């Protein structure tokens, strides 16, 4: 039966079984002494047991406040919910139930990837993959300034990507402008995060595959193939130009040198002819008849030296016949090779054949003349 039930309070007993004087409230001193005795009995003694209990309680409280911060971590300490300090790696102590400690890994490299559909500057839809690598640079701002810093990072990354891609043509997003897009996104994203005081530091931004929406992917593949063919044709043309242009320059230089040499040759020949003519004029003035005869003989010799026909005066002096030595097969059959000497028999045979051919041709000429 409970102490406060009717019929139990009238006997003057307190909850510990002691009787209270009539007309007075509960004796608090007696209650404390009874409590002390109970704890003393619990630890096997009197007041010394309470002391041991208090010591153990204080020791347990002190042990609860010990914590360790690893090398790659920083710890943010709050006292009654208010920022107190940021502690470095090592063994530390705080007031349990008063201080709260939040450990943050500041060296681990974290990553975030996303894929979104967005418009380019020339109003084309493109799907772009973005990968962001980051770490925690300021543990205090990461824990206290923003409720969800990583969510803010995801939203800021998409916003920065849309802003940069929206100012970039489609062909640059697909080809040569990808590196510039990644650099611009990293710069803009870091500015966003710094303005939010997220405590996040962006280490690298990678722009992944950029592709057209599925309904027009085939057409974009054809466009990309055409661009690749264009680059290939340009490279082939450049290689051909590198091969042909030096050769053409060499030929042009050789032609210039040949023309220069020909010019010098013609000028030198003309100067020599002029000098020879001047000397010949002086000789002509001294002996005109002899000079004319000499010039005539020289001219005839230069003309007849390259003529394969031999012209011979006829015995009667009325006609002029020519002897085609190049067509005399019999004569050429007995003619020796160049550089050999004719003996007497060979010379006689050759002379006989030539004379016979001359007689035959002369008789033929007379017969045609009579008719």
ZAPA-17490 format. One line per field, with one value per residue (C-alpha): residue in three letters; x, y, z. Coordinates in nm, 2 decimals, always signed. Layout:
BEGIN
aa <- ala, ...
c1 <- X, ...
c2 <- Y, ...
c3 <- Z, ...
This chain:
BEGIN
aa <- unk, unk, unk, unk, unk, unk, unk, unk, unk, unk, unk, unk, unk, unk, unk, unk, unk, unk, unk, unk, unk, unk, unk, unk, unk, unk, unk, unk, unk, unk, unk, unk, unk, unk, unk, unk, unk, unk, unk, unk, unk, unk, unk, unk, unk, unk, unk, unk, unk, unk, unk, unk, unk, unk, unk, unk, unk, unk, unk, unk, unk, unk, unk, unk, unk, unk, unk, unk, unk, unk, unk, unk, unk, unk, unk, unk, unk, unk, unk, unk, unk, unk, unk, unk, unk, unk, unk, unk, unk, unk, unk, unk, unk, unk, unk, unk, unk, unk, unk, unk, unk, unk, unk, unk, unk, unk, unk, unk, unk, unk, unk, unk, unk, unk, unk, unk, unk, unk, unk, unk, unk, unk, unk, unk, unk, unk, unk, unk, unk, unk, unk, unk, unk, unk, unk, unk, unk, unk, unk, unk, unk, unk, unk, unk, unk, unk, unk, unk, unk, unk, unk, unk, unk, unk, unk, unk, unk, unk, unk, unk, unk, unk, unk, unk, unk, unk, unk, unk, unk, unk, unk, unk, unk, unk, unk, unk, unk, unk, unk, unk, unk, unk, unk, unk, unk, unk, unk, unk, unk, unk, unk, unk, unk, unk, unk, unk, unk, unk, unk, unk, unk, unk, unk, unk, unk, unk, unk, unk, unk, unk, unk, unk, unk, unk, unk, unk, unk, unk, unk, unk, unk, unk, unk, unk, unk, unk, unk, unk, unk, unk, unk, unk, unk, unk, unk, unk, unk, unk, unk, unk, unk, unk, unk, unk, unk, unk, unk, unk, unk, unk, unk, unk, unk, unk, unk, unk, unk, unk, unk, unk, unk, unk, unk, unk, unk, unk, unk, unk, unk, unk, unk, unk, unk, unk, unk, unk, unk, unk, unk, unk, unk, unk, unk, unk, unk, unk, unk, unk, unk, unk, unk, unk, unk, unk, unk, unk, unk, unk, unk, unk, unk, unk, unk, unk, unk, unk, unk, unk, unk, unk, unk, unk, unk, unk, unk, unk, unk, unk, unk, unk, unk, unk, unk, unk, unk, unk, unk, unk, unk, unk, unk, unk, unk, unk, unk, unk, unk, unk, unk, unk, unk, unk, unk, unk, unk, unk, unk, unk, unk, unk, unk, unk, unk, unk, unk, unk, unk, unk, unk, unk, unk, unk, unk, unk, unk, unk, unk, unk, unk, unk, unk
c1 <- +0.00, +0.13, +0.24, +0.01, -0.29, -0.57, -0.50, -0.12, -0.06, -0.24, +0.02, +0.28, +0.53, +0.73, +0.82, +1.13, +0.93, +1.01, +0.75, +0.71, +0.60, +0.24, +0.15, +0.49, +0.60, +0.85, +1.20, +1.44, +1.75, +1.64, +1.56, +1.91, +2.06, +1.86, +1.96, +2.33, +2.30, +2.14, +2.43, +2.68, +2.54, +2.55, +2.93, +3.00, +3.06, +2.95, +3.06, +3.36, +3.14, +2.97, +3.31, +3.42, +3.10, +3.15, +3.51, +3.41, +3.14, +3.39, +3.63, +3.37, +3.27, +3.63, +3.68, +3.37, +3.52, +3.84, +3.84, +4.10, +4.13, +4.30, +4.57, +4.33, +4.06, +3.97, +3.72, +3.47, +3.38, +3.05, +2.97, +2.60, +2.55, +2.78, +3.11, +3.41, +3.71, +3.84, +4.10, +4.38, +4.48, +4.57, +4.42, +4.18, +3.92, +3.59, +3.31, +3.07, +2.70, +2.82, +3.04, +2.97, +3.24, +3.20, +3.49, +3.54, +3.78, +3.96, +4.21, +3.98, +3.92, +3.54, +3.37, +3.03, +2.90, +2.60, +2.44, +2.20, +2.03, +2.09, +2.10, +2.41, +2.46, +2.33, +2.01, +2.10, +2.02, +2.31, +2.35, +2.67, +2.83, +3.02, +3.25, +3.37, +3.65, +3.67, +3.78, +3.69, +3.91, +3.73, +3.58, +3.40, +3.22, +3.14, +2.97, +2.81, +2.75, +2.54, +2.28, +2.37, +2.70, +2.72, +2.37, +2.46, +2.76, +2.54, +2.31, +2.59, +2.77, +2.47, +2.41, +2.77, +2.76, +2.44, +2.58, +2.90, +2.75, +2.48, +2.76, +2.94, +2.86, +2.77, +3.07, +3.31, +3.12, +3.17, +3.53, +3.81, +3.63, +3.57, +3.89, +3.79, +3.44, +3.58, +3.81, +3.54, +3.30, +3.56, +3.62, +3.25, +3.17, +3.44, +3.31, +2.96, +3.08, +3.30, +3.01, +2.80, +3.08, +3.05, +3.42, +3.45, +3.76, +3.73, +4.04, +3.93, +3.64, +3.62, +3.38, +3.26, +3.09, +2.87, +2.60, +2.30, +1.95, +1.86, +1.61, +1.89, +2.20, +2.24, +2.24, +2.50, +2.71, +2.71, +2.81, +3.10, +3.21, +3.21, +3.42, +3.67, +3.69, +3.74, +4.03, +4.17, +4.16, +4.32, +4.60, +4.65, +4.65, +4.90, +5.12, +5.10, +5.18, +5.48, +5.60, +5.52, +5.61, +5.98, +6.02, +5.86, +6.09, +6.39, +6.28, +6.22, +6.56, +6.72, +6.54, +6.65, +7.01, +6.99, +6.85, +7.13, +7.38, +7.22, +7.22, +7.59, +7.66, +7.47, +7.63, +7.98, +7.91, +7.78, +8.08, +8.31, +8.13, +8.16, +8.52, +8.59, +8.39, +8.60, +8.92, +8.79, +8.69, +9.04, +9.18, +8.92, +9.03, +9.39, +9.30, +8.94, +8.97, +9.15, +8.92, +8.61, +8.75, +8.83, +8.48, +8.33, +8.53, +8.46, +8.08, +8.08, +8.28, +8.04, +7.74, +7.88, +8.03, +7.68, +7.54, +7.52, +7.51, +7.82, +7.79, +8.02, +8.06, +7.98, +8.26, +8.09, +8.01, +7.65, +7.48, +7.54, +7.48, +7.49, +7.60, +7.38, +7.65, +7.40, +7.19, +7.46, +7.41, +7.69, +7.93, +7.82, +7.85, +8.22, +8.29, +8.48, +8.37, +8.48, +8.84, +8.97, +9.20, +9.11, +9.36, +9.43, +9.17, +8.89, +8.96, +8.97, +8.64, +8.48, +8.60, +8.47, +8.13, +8.10, +8.21, +7.97, +7.69, +7.79, +7.79, +7.45, +7.30, +7.46, +7.32, +6.98, +7.00, +7.10, +6.81, +6.56, +6.71, +6.66, +6.30
c2 <- +0.00, +0.34, +0.59, +0.86, +0.64, +0.72, +0.56, +0.56, +0.93, +0.95, +0.74, +1.01, +0.80, +0.94, +0.76, +0.61, +0.46, +0.70, +0.86, +1.24, +1.44, +1.53, +1.86, +1.91, +1.86, +1.61, +1.63, +1.70, +1.66, +1.32, +1.22, +1.32, +1.12, +0.82, +0.86, +0.88, +0.57, +0.38, +0.48, +0.40, +0.06, +0.02, +0.08, -0.10, +0.19, +0.53, +0.86, +0.72, +0.54, +0.86, +1.01, +0.72, +0.75, +1.12, +1.06, +0.79, +1.02, +1.30, +1.06, +0.93, +1.28, +1.37, +1.06, +1.14, +1.47, +1.32, +1.29, +1.26, +1.44, +1.24, +1.39, +1.44, +1.60, +1.93, +1.95, +2.23, +2.29, +2.45, +2.55, +2.58, +2.58, +2.88, +2.84, +2.83, +2.71, +2.48, +2.24, +2.07, +1.70, +1.56, +1.46, +1.71, +1.75, +1.93, +1.97, +1.68, +1.78, +2.14, +2.13, +1.95, +1.85, +1.80, +1.64, +1.72, +1.54, +1.83, +1.63, +1.37, +1.44, +1.43, +1.43, +1.51, +1.42, +1.54, +1.53, +1.79, +1.91, +2.28, +2.54, +2.67, +3.02, +2.93, +2.79, +2.42, +2.15, +1.95, +1.70, +1.77, +1.56, +1.74, +1.60, +1.82, +1.73, +1.92, +1.92, +2.11, +2.41, +2.58, +2.34, +2.62, +2.75, +2.40, +2.31, +2.63, +2.88, +2.66, +2.40, +2.16, +2.26, +1.97, +2.03, +2.39, +2.27, +2.06, +2.34, +2.59, +2.35, +2.31, +2.69, +2.76, +2.50, +2.64, +2.99, +2.90, +2.66, +2.92, +3.16, +2.90, +2.78, +2.42, +2.32, +2.44, +2.25, +1.93, +2.00, +2.25, +2.46, +2.19, +2.28, +2.65, +2.56, +2.35, +2.63, +2.89, +2.66, +2.60, +2.97, +3.06, +2.77, +2.87, +3.23, +3.10, +2.88, +3.15, +3.40, +3.13, +3.07, +2.70, +2.63, +2.41, +2.44, +2.32, +2.13, +2.03, +2.04, +1.78, +1.82, +1.48, +1.36, +1.62, +1.47, +1.59, +1.48, +1.13, +1.23, +1.41, +1.22, +1.06, +1.40, +1.53, +1.22, +1.31, +1.67, +1.55, +1.31, +1.59, +1.80, +1.52, +1.48, +1.85, +1.84, +1.53, +1.70, +2.01, +1.80, +1.61, +1.94, +2.09, +1.78, +1.80, +2.17, +2.10, +1.85, +2.05, +2.40, +2.33, +2.14, +2.42, +2.67, +2.46, +2.44, +2.81, +2.88, +2.64, +2.81, +3.15, +3.02, +2.86, +3.19, +3.38, +3.14, +3.16, +3.54, +3.54, +3.30, +3.50, +3.83, +3.67, +3.52, +3.85, +4.03, +3.77, +3.81, +4.18, +4.16, +3.92, +4.14, +4.44, +4.25, +4.11, +4.46, +4.58, +4.29, +4.35, +4.71, +4.59, +4.32, +4.31, +4.05, +3.80, +3.85, +3.80, +3.48, +3.35, +3.44, +3.25, +2.94, +2.94, +2.97, +2.69, +2.47, +2.53, +2.45, +2.15, +1.99, +1.87, +1.78, +1.40, +1.46, +1.52, +1.75, +1.68, +1.87, +1.66, +1.61, +1.83, +2.10, +2.12, +1.95, +1.91, +1.57, +1.48, +1.16, +1.05, +0.87, +0.81, +0.59, +0.39, +0.06, -0.11, +0.16, +0.16, -0.22, -0.20, +0.11, +0.03, +0.13, +0.46, +0.46, +0.19, +0.23, +0.12, -0.10, -0.08, -0.35, -0.20, +0.15, +0.02, -0.17, +0.14, +0.36, +0.11, +0.10, +0.47, +0.52, +0.25, +0.42, +0.75, +0.60, +0.45, +0.77, +0.97, +0.73, +0.76, +1.13, +1.13, +0.90, +1.13, +1.43, +1.27, +1.19
c3 <- +0.00, -0.10, +0.17, +0.05, +0.04, +0.30, +0.63, +0.60, +0.66, +1.00, +1.18, +1.13, +0.93, +0.65, +0.32, +0.49, +0.77, +1.05, +1.26, +1.24, +1.53, +1.54, +1.38, +1.20, +0.83, +0.71, +0.88, +0.58, +0.79, +0.90, +0.55, +0.43, +0.71, +0.62, +0.26, +0.36, +0.57, +0.28, +0.05, +0.32, +0.36, -0.02, -0.03, +0.29, +0.52, +0.63, +0.50, +0.32, +0.08, -0.03, -0.09, -0.30, -0.50, -0.57, -0.67, -0.91, -1.05, -1.10, -1.26, -1.50, -1.59, -1.66, -1.88, -2.08, -2.19, -2.34, -2.72, -2.99, -3.33, -3.61, -3.83, -4.12, -3.91, -3.75, -3.46, -3.41, -3.04, -2.94, -2.58, -2.50, -2.88, -2.94, -3.14, -2.90, -3.11, -3.38, -3.25, -3.44, -3.44, -3.10, -2.76, -2.62, -2.34, -2.32, -2.07, -2.12, -2.16, -2.19, -2.50, -2.82, -3.07, -3.44, -3.63, -3.99, -4.23, -4.41, -4.62, -4.79, -5.15, -5.22, -5.55, -5.70, -6.04, -6.22, -6.57, -6.70, -7.01, -7.10, -7.38, -7.55, -7.68, -8.03, -7.87, -7.90, -7.64, -7.50, -7.23, -7.02, -6.76, -6.48, -6.22, -5.92, -5.68, -5.36, -4.99, -4.67, -4.63, -4.33, -4.08, -3.89, -4.20, -4.32, -3.99, -3.89, -4.18, -4.41, -4.31, -4.59, -4.76, -5.00, -5.12, -5.18, -5.37, -5.60, -5.67, -5.73, -5.96, -6.18, -6.18, -6.28, -6.55, -6.70, -6.70, -6.88, -7.13, -7.20, -7.31, -7.52, -7.88, -7.93, -8.14, -7.87, -7.60, -7.81, -7.93, -7.86, -7.60, -7.34, -7.14, -7.13, -7.01, -6.73, -6.61, -6.62, -6.43, -6.16, -6.12, -6.10, -5.87, -5.62, -5.62, -5.54, -5.26, -5.11, -5.11, -4.92, -4.67, -4.72, -4.63, -4.94, -5.17, -5.54, -5.65, -6.00, -6.24, -6.52, -6.81, -6.91, -7.22, -7.40, -7.62, -7.80, -7.69, -7.80, -8.09, -8.27, -8.17, -8.52, -8.68, -8.43, -8.50, -8.87, -8.79, -8.57, -8.84, -9.09, -8.85, -8.81, -9.19, -9.22, -8.98, -9.15, -9.49, -9.35, -9.21, -9.54, -9.73, -9.50, -9.53, -9.91, -9.90, -9.68, -9.94, -10.26, -10.15, -10.07, -10.40, -10.60, -10.43, -10.52, -10.88, -10.89, -10.74, -11.00, -11.29, -11.16, -11.14, -11.49, -11.63, -11.47, -11.61, -11.96, -11.93, -11.84, -12.13, -12.39, -12.27, -12.28, -12.63, -12.75, -12.61, -12.77, -13.11, -13.09, -13.00, -13.29, -13.53, -13.43, -13.49, -13.82, -13.93, -13.86, -14.08, -14.35, -14.38, -14.43, -14.69, -14.81, -15.08, -14.86, -14.58, -14.80, -14.94, -14.59, -14.47, -14.76, -14.71, -14.34, -14.40, -14.66, -14.43, -14.14, -14.36, -14.54, -14.22, -14.10, -14.45, -14.52, -14.90, -15.11, -15.42, -15.72, -16.04, -16.35, -16.60, -16.87, -16.63, -16.74, -16.44, -16.07, -15.91, -15.54, -15.39, -15.09, -14.89, -14.61, -14.84, -15.00, -14.83, -15.02, -14.92, -14.56, -14.55, -14.62, -14.42, -14.10, -13.76, -13.61, -13.50, -13.75, -14.05, -14.41, -14.58, -14.96, -15.06, -14.86, -14.99, -15.35, -15.31, -15.16, -15.44, -15.70, -15.54, -15.53, -15.89, -16.00, -15.82, -15.98, -16.33, -16.28, -16.16, -16.45, -16.71, -16.55, -16.56, -16.94, -17.03, -16.86, -17.03, -17.38, -17.31
